[in-house]
Amino acid sequence: MVEVYLFFLGLVVMEPITYLSHRYIFHGFGVPLHRSHHSSHNRREGQKKLIHNFAPKSNGWELNDFYPGISALITMSVIALGIFVPSLKYLISFGFGITAYGLLYFLIHDIVVHGRIPFFRIKKNIFSWHYHSHRIHHLFGGEPYGLLFPIVPSALKKRYHQLTLKNSSHE
């Protein structure tokens, strides 16, 4: 039973870790890698049309893709410690919880929001909250930094709705 709790702990604790990493690493000293993600998707305020499917560059890879690779290596190390050091066996369940978060992140961020696997589409209306929250992040370059439970400041929601209304009247 402890393993189940540790699995869910690993899953849940990743959202605040992702938020902090995204806010202070990706948009801080790690911005040279992360910039590739925003520059391939962004449209600035005031343009006539907003991108509805912000797909990546044609080859499908961005420098930003190093971040999930780094996270996977850290997670594999956590699981390996649990496997090879008997007193740390509970790290296995915790590591699988982190892995589950990574899979959810990939599903929502890369497949649903950015459409990075063109032959595999999921309707955006199922993940509407995530989709629009992430669009806000790309449009304005700030909050929300979380993904599974994004918290969008009300001022940004209002600004986003005004922009989408303005752009829909141009079509």
C-alpha positions as CSV (number, residue, x, y, z in Angstrom):
1,M,0.0,0.0,0.0
2,V,2.9,2.4,0.7
3,E,4.0,1.9,-2.9
4,V,0.6,3.2,-4.2
5,Y,0.9,6.3,-2.0
6,L,4.5,6.9,-3.2
7,F,3.4,6.5,-6.8
8,F,0.7,9.2,-6.4
9,L,3.1,11.4,-4.4
10,G,5.6,11.2,-7.3
11,L,2.8,12.1,-9.7
12,V,1.4,15.0,-7.6
13,V,4.7,16.5,-6.5
14,M,5.7,16.9,-10.2
15,E,3.3,19.7,-10.9
16,P,4.9,22.2,-8.4
17,I,8.3,21.0,-9.5
18,T,7.4,21.6,-13.1
19,Y,5.9,25.0,-12.3
20,L,9.1,26.1,-10.5
21,S,11.4,24.6,-13.2
22,H,9.4,26.2,-16.0
23,R,9.3,29.6,-14.2
24,Y,12.9,29.8,-12.9
25,I,14.9,27.6,-15.1
26,F,13.2,27.5,-18.6
27,H,12.3,31.3,-18.3
28,G,15.5,32.0,-16.3
29,F,19.0,30.9,-17.0
30,G,17.7,28.0,-19.3
31,V,16.0,30.3,-21.7
32,P,18.5,29.7,-24.5
33,L,17.1,26.1,-24.9
34,H,13.5,27.0,-24.1
35,R,13.4,30.0,-26.5
36,S,13.2,27.4,-29.4
37,H,9.8,26.3,-28.0
38,H,8.3,29.7,-27.8
39,S,9.8,31.1,-31.1
40,S,8.3,28.2,-33.1
41,H,4.8,28.7,-31.7
42,N,4.3,32.4,-30.8
43,R,2.2,35.0,-32.3
44,R,2.3,38.4,-30.8
45,E,-0.7,40.5,-29.7
46,G,-2.1,42.7,-32.5
47,Q,-1.6,40.3,-35.4
48,K,-4.7,39.6,-37.4
49,K,-4.9,35.8,-36.7
50,L,-3.8,33.6,-33.8
51,I,-2.4,30.2,-34.4
52,H,-4.9,27.5,-33.3
53,N,-2.6,24.6,-33.8
54,F,0.9,25.7,-32.7
55,A,2.8,22.8,-34.3
56,P,6.6,22.7,-34.0
57,K,9.1,23.5,-36.7
58,S,9.1,21.2,-39.8
59,N,11.7,18.7,-38.5
60,G,9.7,18.2,-35.3
61,W,12.6,18.9,-32.9
62,E,13.4,21.9,-30.8
63,L,16.4,22.6,-28.4
64,N,13.7,22.7,-25.7
65,D,13.3,18.9,-26.2
66,F,16.5,18.5,-24.1
67,Y,14.5,19.3,-21.0
68,P,12.3,16.2,-21.1
69,G,15.4,14.1,-21.9
70,I,17.1,15.5,-18.8
71,S,14.0,14.9,-16.7
72,A,13.9,11.3,-18.0
73,L,17.5,10.7,-17.1
74,I,16.9,12.0,-13.6
75,T,13.8,9.8,-13.2
76,M,15.6,6.7,-14.5
77,S,18.4,7.4,-11.9
78,V,15.8,7.6,-9.1
79,I,14.3,4.3,-10.2
80,A,17.7,2.7,-10.6
81,L,18.6,3.8,-7.0
82,G,15.5,2.1,-5.8
83,I,16.4,-1.1,-7.7
84,F,20.0,-1.3,-6.8
85,V,20.0,0.0,-3.2
86,P,17.6,-2.2,-1.2
87,S,17.1,0.5,1.5
88,L,15.8,2.9,-1.2
89,K,13.3,0.5,-2.8
90,Y,10.5,2.9,-2.3
91,L,12.1,5.2,-4.9
92,I,10.9,2.7,-7.6
93,S,7.2,3.6,-6.9
94,F,8.0,7.3,-6.6
95,G,9.9,7.2,-9.8
96,F,7.0,5.5,-11.6
97,G,4.7,8.3,-10.4
98,I,7.1,10.8,-11.9
99,T,7.1,8.8,-15.1
100,A,3.3,8.9,-15.1
101,Y,3.4,12.7,-14.8
102,G,5.8,12.8,-17.7
103,L,3.4,10.8,-19.8
104,L,0.5,13.0,-19.0
105,Y,2.6,16.0,-19.7
106,F,3.6,14.6,-23.1
107,L,0.0,13.7,-23.9
108,I,-1.4,17.2,-23.0
109,H,1.5,19.5,-24.0
110,D,3.0,17.8,-27.0
111,I,0.1,15.8,-28.5
112,V,-3.0,17.9,-27.6
113,V,-1.8,21.4,-27.4
114,H,1.0,21.5,-29.9
115,G,0.0,18.6,-32.2
116,R,3.5,17.3,-32.4
117,I,2.4,13.8,-33.6
118,P,0.4,14.8,-36.7
119,F,-1.2,11.3,-37.3
120,F,-2.4,11.2,-33.7
121,R,-5.0,13.8,-32.8
122,I,-7.1,14.2,-29.7
123,K,-9.9,16.7,-29.7
124,K,-8.8,19.9,-27.9
125,N,-12.3,20.4,-26.3
126,I,-11.5,17.5,-23.9
127,F,-8.5,19.5,-22.7
128,S,-9.8,23.0,-23.4
129,W,-8.6,24.4,-20.0
130,H,-5.1,23.2,-20.7
131,Y,-5.1,24.3,-24.3
132,H,-6.3,27.8,-23.6
133,S,-4.1,28.2,-20.6
134,H,-1.0,27.2,-22.5
135,R,-1.9,29.5,-25.4
136,I,-2.1,32.4,-22.8
137,H,1.4,31.4,-21.7
138,H,2.7,31.5,-25.2
139,L,0.9,34.7,-26.1
140,F,2.0,36.8,-23.1
141,G,5.2,34.9,-22.1
142,G,4.4,34.6,-18.4
143,E,1.8,32.8,-16.3
144,P,0.7,30.0,-16.2
145,Y,3.8,28.0,-15.9
146,G,2.1,24.8,-14.6
147,L,0.4,22.4,-17.1
148,L,-1.8,19.9,-15.5
149,F,-3.4,22.4,-13.1
150,P,-2.6,25.8,-14.7
151,I,-3.6,28.8,-12.7
152,V,-4.2,31.8,-15.0
153,P,-4.4,35.2,-13.4
154,S,-7.8,36.9,-14.0
155,A,-6.2,39.9,-15.8
156,L,-4.5,37.6,-18.3
157,K,-7.8,35.7,-18.9
158,K,-9.5,39.0,-19.6
159,R,-6.8,40.1,-21.9
160,Y,-6.8,36.8,-23.8
161,H,-10.6,36.9,-24.2
162,Q,-10.5,40.4,-25.5
163,L,-7.8,39.4,-28.0
164,T,-9.6,36.3,-29.2
165,L,-12.8,38.3,-29.6
166,K,-10.9,41.0,-31.5
167,N,-9.3,38.4,-33.8
168,S,-12.5,36.5,-34.4
169,S,-14.1,39.8,-35.7
170,H,-11.3,40.1,-38.3
171,E,-12.1,36.7,-39.9
